[in-house]
Amino acid sequence: MILNSFIPSFFSAGRCWRRCALAGTLLVAGPAAHAQTPRPAPPDTLLSARRHRLAEVRVRAVRPSRFAVGSRQVVLDSLALAQYRGGTLVELLEARTPLYFKNYGPGQLASIALRGTAARHTAVLWQGFNINIPSLGEADFAILPVGAATSIAVQPGPAAALYGSGAIGGAVLLDTETDWRPGLRGSLQADAGSWGLRGGSLAVRGATARVAARTTASWRTAQNDYPYTLQEARGPARYRLANAVLHHQWSLSQDVALRLGTAGELTATAWLTDTDRDIMPSVYAAPTQTRELDQSRRLLLSYRHLASARRQWSVRGAWFEDVLDYQDGGATSRSRMRTSQAQAEHTAALGQRGSLRVGAEAQHFAAAIDGYGPAAVAENRAAAFALLRYDPRPGLRLSGNLRQAFLPGGAAPLTPTVGVEWDWRGRQAAPADSARPVLTLKASASRSYRAPTLNERYWRPGGNPGLRPETGWGYEAGAQLRQPLGPRASLLFEATAFHQLVDDWVQWIPNAQGIWSPSNLRQVRSQGLETSAAYRLRYLRYRLHARAAYSLTHTTKVLGAAADYDPVGVQLLFVPRHQATVVADQQWGGWVLSTQASATGRRYTDAAGSAFLPAYAVAGATLGYTWRLAGCDLTSSLRLTNLLNQAYSGYPGRPAPPRAWQASLRLDWR
Amino acid sequence: MNMKKLFRPLLLSLALTGFLASCSDNNNPPAPTGGSGQYAFVINEGNFTSGTGSVSRFDKNTPTLIPDIYASANNGAVLGSVVQSMTVVGTTGYVVVNNSNKVEVVSLPEFKSTATINGLNQPRYLTQSATNPRKAYVTEWLGGPYPAPYTPGRVSLIDLNTNKVTSTIAVGINPGKATLANGNLYVPNSGSAFLTVINEATGATSTITLPTPASEVVADKNGALWILCSTDYVTKTATLEKFIPATSTQQVFPLPAVGSGDGLRISPDGQQLYYKYNAAEYRMNITDAALPTTPLIKRDFYGFDIDPVTGQLYGTDALNYSTPGKLVRYQPNGTLIDETTVQVSPNGVVFY
């Protein structure tokens, strides 16, 4: 039907919303395309149905999230991305989402605990490729600058079939979408703040009918010499934090997209990051000179081809180099890792209501790491997958996905995912879709796995080449209610319950000779509830978007080997049971006021649950004003963090910063 | 996780008392401790990254435990990072906090902080001088930490009246807990294959060559030194060496081929040796002709000490070094008495 008219313009610089809307129906054509009706700007929480919305429609790729029916995605909106463009992923996600990070302090290691799992159980994907450091198998969210990505989303819950190894607790998705709007646009920002924070960022993009390019750069430094108080034997004593300097952090990204003929698109992307920082010791320990240099170079070449209106295929190659140099006492422990990988996939429409993607990927890891001994190590991994999306009738969406990974120790288990979503619109009385409440029920089940990391296999002494992959089974079910409140306001409620078992959970334990070695020791259960409510109001020039979210996470060991001494039934270390966030963004003319508050429950710091960090709550606000000038906008903003000057810690012996400010000045031209 | 075991001055002083009474007139006995024997202080290194080490106070009479006696007695203050050892001098405790580069001075048994000795580097064990009861020696590591190599360490002399370092003496790499005998301070070096011998009267140093480095040395009631030398994992197995300083004779007891021994202790009467090998605790009489072949207790202790009052055996099990460990008590014959949860990484017990 509509596809015929769409094909010729598929890769043209279409400014027309209709064309985009049509493109959005590719592969899931027919009745399921009900979502073409324009709606207000996206909320933070989206069901997969919302991917059909106009504002999100892209001609280019059919994203994997299309096949994630029944799962949640927390999508960071453009306002949040703009406010945190000079910052790091941990600052953005801690302020705007109810996600918990084990955070050692500003600029220090920040590791995610998604749905109660460990940092190695969250896959961080950049443009569809896993960028967790291969040696550690996890990502440090303090060294991932926000500005390089144009789209940031978090998908809690297991999703190995879609995202491969490590997506047990969930996945964090960083993407760069080509902006084909013609012309040249850009922005330049300067930041300054408390404790020696200085930074700057630049983003420039331009497009013609055949070429689109985008460049981003950011730079930052901070002394982090803030005051803190220690309770000592002779009373409270005030100190200034030492050994926590962020010497520099920069990021440089370059994307170029080229339209080849009417059906092809070639994309080349490079992202370089470099962070040089002190590794701060506990404030109870003596000062150190520990310092770490983290560098990543990521290159990606991708070709996508629209074979027909109902088929597209793509091939992609990526090369990553990760450097982690750890220095202390004047000596350096060096790690160099190179990951070469290739992906190929083919996506085709199945009748009018479905689409099927099949694909394969291969990875080659090479590492020269001092801790592995003098010889370099290498290993190969591969996987094949099939993703099916089928919408049998309007308002009913199904997906079924499969992935089989092949790992050096043998095959990982087959990891399927199934998901369902059903929209219930009540009686057909209201005049238009947009005026009726929509209740969406959803559920999904999936198996997941995590390949052993290079450290787990090759560290000397102690590396265990016989380690099995961790595997998990996860289930979730929930409901979302979208309630319009007249023409100017709407409410969105969502609740999701989840249950997950992770088997062969890996722990490092000392053997009889005192050598620490990883083993598949335990089974861990994580279950809980994620709820959120969002309210939107538009009145004349005033805009309000307020969200509240709460999550309850109960994660415990349920079974363990004899050598695993940690007790069963106790909440795991550094997993808060309660986490809540309230965010409100208000706009009035050129003014923007964003306020946020978050509360984090008690976190145990030992496995027995006898020592803990107390619960805390922090609040922050950002006030900005934009002057509209000829051809450009000038925005100044002031952000205050820890408004109430709370003393708290993200990790024992690592006091968080007191009240702090950050001022930014940004020039956008168009 | 190679933190060495606690030095127990009380045991040592009792051992020395016995030995001195029997064979030597060139030493002054150390000042007796002021405790009644009611308490056992458990040294908990704590989680390294957190930096939250502690000392638990176990009351043998009740029996009850105060998990973090320093925090309880000092307004909730944290003792420091990697609590390594504690030495009792009279009614004062000297708590060596390795990764905080300090010795915390506390009143006993209340554990109120009275002073802090600074100016130290990775301190390990404090030993009270036999010739001057107001003087003490602290062994310290230099160089490191990973990935930097360790360099020859030192012994700092402390004036216990001012709590200041007065001078330092160079020793081998990574000195461990020293022992006093025959007017000498014998310092084992776990990174150098020799004992450093410091003459208490003159301050002069000399060395005793060993087949491999040793981290532990004890003196028996006859003034002989017992030294646990580690394996080099290549050609040399671990050995227990008996060294008689007067005659410079060495007797070698080779351990079975795999791994090193650890945690060498001597009973308060200076007659029974205890050590850990292959995750079990062994006991040997100083007159035995060979090492024991069967363990006294089959459990992998991170610390092991002998109560000088009751003769009971106190093992500390660090489990996986991240969950709170156990204090496990045994009758002198190895029969289990009870088990108490303490704090993370308990490495030994000090009796008072």
Interface residues (C-beta under 8 A of the other chain):
Chain A: L230 Q231 E232 A233 R234 G235 P281 S282 V283 Y284 A285 A286 T288 Y326 Q327 D328 G329 G330 A331 T332 S333 D370 Q507 I509 P510 A512 Q513 G514 W516 D564 Y565 D566 P567 L573 T605 D606 A607 A608 S610 A611 Y651 P652 G653
Chain B: M1 N2 N47 T49 S50 G51 T52 G53 P67 Y70 N74 N75 G76 A77 V78 G80 S81 V82 N99 S100 N101 K102 K112 S113 G143 G144 P145 Y146 P147 A148 P149 G259 N278 A279 D300 L319 N320 Y321 S322 T323 P324 T341 Q343 V344
